[in-house]
Amino acid sequence: MDGVRKVILGAAIAGSMLVGGVGGAVLYGATTLTASAATNPTPTPAATAPSGKFVPNETAAHEATESAAREAQENAGQVPTVP
């Protein structure tokens, strides 16, 4: 082979490697973005405190089973934190 053919062949090989590399990177980037967009769950809103006034359960069956500390919290209008 003469020198001109070697240069042309080298340029063709380098060009095809460059085009293939760029094409592969573009395809890889597109599939990665699509996969991550499909698998990321949507964020759930943070839990908020319930609105309104606490209303205790004053039925006789419930009152018979609750502790004095719980009854005191209910009487104070607080949401009970003790069993």
Secondary structure, DSSP 8 states (H G I E B T S, - for coil): --HHHHHHHHHHHHHHHHHHHHHHHHHHHHHHHHHHHHH------------S-------HHHHHHS-HHHHHHHHTT------
